[in-house]
Every structure is written in structure tokens, then in C-alpha cells.
């Protein structure tokens, strides 16, 4: 059962606002505030999002948690924290894979939890993915070469951020960076967030704060029209370089043996 009514009333009074003052802040009629607090009506998605932002809460917390003097917010990386995830299903009641193209990236940051927005995205299915919730994202930029811009990354939703594995790749959606495909440097750290790495070493690593992260999806497959080039025949130069590296490694091993 929704806790919107009692939560709105509690939060408004805790801030010391009258219904009229809160209505003025939210740019709505006072009668609507009364209707929401008396559970005679529920705010629509955009207004609910505005309420949550005003009180520095997630929409899940505002809707589902019972907020009172004893309530404490759960860290977003905690598996007990609930996040809104909108999905679509086909005629057989099986989940679709929704595609987020580059041109829809900005809209996704606002509509990722809106069922109406998600329902408008292109959809497809892949028989190799029979269980789980998947979404596909189109890459932009060259930070993850050799994967080219335009590559489609098919990813599985990560419910518990503490399940993230270092050195693997994920789609990370955040308020500050938008939608990015990166390699994760380490396990999720609740107090710091995530350190993201690019496979293209010309790009620097950087941190995403926990409070900025909206969603995380684990990369499971990619779809690309760019086929890999064949491995070139070894040249005298490359063979010489390989031999030199082997000799250096062997010398290092011998030195270690002498020390031991």
C-alpha cells in the first residue's frame, strides 16, 4: 500500500510549512495538497518526482517507506534499498529488451522509471537471454575501443550494487555523467561509489558518487556491424620484440632464484 499521503503530511509539517506554503513551492493548488495528504488523490509521475527531489528522497522512499522520526534512509547500494524499474512485456508476457539509442540518452535520465517512457523505446528479444531483465544501450564516443561508436551493449539489470565485480564492464547511469559504458576498477564502495575505467587509455579514470548513480547494468553481449580484423602475420620486428620480452622475463626469474 502506498504511503504517499502520510509521508507528504509528515514531511511538510517537519519542514514547518503550511499546505499553502508547500503548494506555492510546488506551484500547485492548495486543494491538491489536501487531496494528496488525505489520500483522495495521488500525484502524477512528474509531480511525484518533484516532491521527492524537494525532500531529497528517491521516489521509492516517498511512495513505499513509512517516513517518521524513527526512519533512516537505506544506502542505495544496499540490497534492501528498492529502486523503480520499469519494463515492458510481449504478448506471451515475457520481458522485452528495450533499446536506448544515443539520441534517447538525455530523455532516459528523466524517464528511466516512467513506464510510459519505457514503453515508447524500441524493443526486441534474444533467445540466448531467457531469464533476467535486460536493456540495450547504444555506445557513443571511442572511450571503449576496440568497440566502435554505435555498438549496441546488451546488459542485465544489477539490483544489488555490492554484486558488482571488478575488471568487468557495466553500463552506469548517473545524474552527472549520463549513460556510460565503462570497466569497473573495484567493488562498490558505499561511501565513495565507483571508479570507472576506459579501455582506451587516452581517457582518464574517474569516480561516480553513490548519490549520483541511478541504475547499473552488467554488460552481457554486444551487437556491432564492425567485424574484427584478422590477426596480422608476425613480422621480423614483432618477433624480435617478443624474443626480447621473453629474455627479459627469463632474466627476472633467474635473478629472483639467486635472491631466494
Helices and strands as residue ranges (DSSP letters): H 4-14, H 19-26, H 30-37, H 45-54, H 59-64, E 97-100, G 102-104, H 105-111, H 115-119, E 122-124, E 134-138, E 152-157, G 161-163, E 169-174, E 178-184, E 194-197, E 206-208, G 210-212, E 213-223, H 236-259
